[in-house]
């Protein structure tokens, strides 16, 4: 996305949140010339919320459907 310095000044906090959320690079221009690029910190991942948030972060080992050898208080 490319925006003018005036627009960036008016919407700075909103744009910062968007860059953090999406990882999108924002190019800032002044009088038609590029003066800066705003991007999320190098190596950081965009923040995602909702279903699938931990996709690829966990692994299941063993049989998760097998009965447990533990008696629960709720079953008494």
Rosetta silent file (secondary structure, phi, psi, omega in degrees, C-alpha in Angstrom):
SEQUENCE: XXXXXXXXXXXXXXXXXXXXXXXXXXXXXXXXXXXXXXXXXXXXXXXXXXXXXXXXXXXXXXXXXXXXXXXXXXXX
SCORE:     score description
SCORE:     0.000 S_00000001
   1 L     0.000  141.163  176.999    0.000    0.000    0.000 S_00000001
   2 E  -118.903  131.721  178.285    1.239    3.506   -0.780 S_00000001
   3 E  -136.969  161.585  176.975    0.040    6.555    1.157 S_00000001
   4 E   -82.219  160.368  177.982    1.017   10.200    1.469 S_00000001
   5 H   -61.199  -35.696  178.900    2.809   11.543    4.540 S_00000001
   6 H   -63.807  -44.284  178.386   -0.278   13.630    5.341 S_00000001
   7 H   -65.755  -40.802  178.280   -2.518   10.546    5.307 S_00000001
   8 H   -61.163  -42.537  179.720    0.020    8.615    7.401 S_00000001
   9 H   -60.650  -39.968 -177.999    0.090   11.428    9.961 S_00000001
  10 H   -73.583  -29.824 -173.648   -3.704   11.381   10.233 S_00000001
  11 L  -122.111   25.897 -171.944   -4.027    7.585   10.512 S_00000001
  12 H   -50.870  -54.357 -175.628   -0.701    6.590   12.083 S_00000001
  13 H   -65.023  -39.571  177.364   -1.959    4.285   14.870 S_00000001
  14 H   -61.991  -43.438 -179.262   -4.483    2.558   12.613 S_00000001
  15 H   -66.879  -40.405  177.266   -1.792    1.933    9.980 S_00000001
  16 H   -59.950  -43.969  177.885    0.644    0.584   12.596 S_00000001
  17 H   -62.644  -40.464 -179.985   -1.983   -1.914   13.781 S_00000001
  18 H   -64.555  -43.665  179.185   -2.699   -2.957   10.195 S_00000001
  19 H   -62.810  -42.282  178.979    1.000   -3.546    9.430 S_00000001
  20 H   -64.824  -39.859 -176.626    1.359   -5.607   12.613 S_00000001
  21 H   -73.095  -41.741 -171.614   -1.785   -7.627   11.841 S_00000001
  22 H  -103.709  -21.896 -175.128   -1.181   -8.302    8.131 S_00000001
  23 L    79.563    4.184 -179.244    2.575   -7.956    7.621 S_00000001
  24 L   -67.429  142.684  176.630    1.836   -5.649    4.678 S_00000001
  25 L   -90.116  133.132  178.489    4.509   -3.097    3.736 S_00000001
  26 E  -111.657  125.065  177.333    3.337    0.528    3.599 S_00000001
  27 E   -97.582  129.141 -177.842    5.216    2.972    1.371 S_00000001
  28 E  -108.849  129.334 -178.910    5.011    6.609    2.489 S_00000001
  29 E  -116.536  154.410  175.434    5.411    9.399   -0.056 S_00000001
  30 E  -137.238  119.702 -176.716    5.934   13.130    0.245 S_00000001
  31 L    53.898   38.357  175.768    5.298   15.328   -2.784 S_00000001
  32 L    84.645   -1.924  179.974    5.286   12.223   -4.981 S_00000001
  33 E  -111.139  139.699  178.610    8.637   10.845   -3.788 S_00000001
  34 E   -69.047  126.969  179.413    9.071    7.786   -1.594 S_00000001
  35 E  -115.950  -18.997 -179.291   10.433    8.867    1.800 S_00000001
  36 E  -163.818  158.173  170.253    9.887    5.749    3.918 S_00000001
  37 E  -125.700  133.657  179.192    8.671    2.171    4.067 S_00000001
  38 E  -110.367  126.975  179.190    6.882    0.857    7.115 S_00000001
  39 L  -144.602  160.652  177.202    6.999   -2.871    7.788 S_00000001
  40 L   -64.665  155.497  179.620    6.649   -5.263   10.692 S_00000001
  41 L   -54.800  141.732 -178.999    9.903   -6.076   12.532 S_00000001
  42 L   -57.061  130.556  177.882   12.134   -8.478   10.620 S_00000001
  43 L    87.484   -6.918  178.784   11.409  -12.082   11.558 S_00000001
  44 L   -85.833  154.625  178.363    8.091  -11.344   13.230 S_00000001
  45 L  -103.642  146.604  171.578    4.911  -13.061   12.162 S_00000001
  46 L   -60.204  146.799 -179.293    1.611  -11.324   11.602 S_00000001
  47 L   -87.119  123.859  177.807   -0.727  -11.880   14.532 S_00000001
  48 L  -117.554  142.579  177.263   -3.734  -14.052   13.705 S_00000001
  49 L  -124.302  155.176  175.479   -6.658  -14.775   15.966 S_00000001
  50 L   105.680 -164.881 -177.872   -9.438  -17.316   15.747 S_00000001
  51 L   -56.973  136.569  178.443   -9.666  -20.882   14.458 S_00000001
  52 L    85.423   10.217 -175.967   -6.324  -22.311   13.421 S_00000001
  53 L   -59.187  -33.290 -177.016   -4.295  -19.899   15.560 S_00000001
  54 L  -103.662   15.201 -179.445   -1.927  -22.672   16.698 S_00000001
  55 L   -56.904  126.908  179.765   -1.754  -24.517   13.374 S_00000001
  56 L    83.845   -2.678 -178.432    1.716  -25.952   12.964 S_00000001
  57 L   -97.234  -16.665 -176.175    2.665  -25.104   16.561 S_00000001
  58 L  -129.921  155.836  172.903    1.611  -28.392   18.188 S_00000001
  59 L  -131.426  146.490  177.997    1.897  -32.083   17.503 S_00000001
  60 L  -102.293  127.731  177.960   -0.225  -34.937   18.814 S_00000001
  61 L  -120.078  141.104  179.863    1.650  -38.032   19.908 S_00000001
  62 L    84.385 -175.320 -178.158    0.070  -41.314   20.876 S_00000001
  63 L   -92.648  107.255 -177.469   -3.559  -42.379   20.751 S_00000001
  64 L   -80.230   -7.570 -179.481   -5.723  -39.473   21.909 S_00000001
  65 L   -98.161  -10.784 -178.180   -8.891  -41.603   21.730 S_00000001
  66 L   -68.572  145.602  178.221   -7.725  -44.393   24.046 S_00000001
  67 L   -65.087  151.297  177.789   -9.336  -44.531   27.498 S_00000001
  68 L   -87.554  153.138  176.280   -7.359  -43.163   30.425 S_00000001
  69 L   -92.712   27.371 -177.452   -6.298  -45.299   33.366 S_00000001
  70 L  -118.865  132.491  176.487   -7.380  -42.506   35.698 S_00000001
  71 L   -89.309  126.622 -178.647  -10.702  -42.410   37.556 S_00000001
  72 L   -87.980  147.396  177.594  -12.247  -38.951   37.486 S_00000001
  73 H   -61.095  -31.030 -178.010  -14.091  -37.498   40.467 S_00000001
  74 H   -66.967  -22.573 -178.585  -17.026  -36.703   38.169 S_00000001
  75 H   -86.456   -7.353 -177.540  -17.556  -40.431   37.546 S_00000001
  76 L   -81.449    0.000    0.000  -17.979  -41.253   41.272 S_00000001
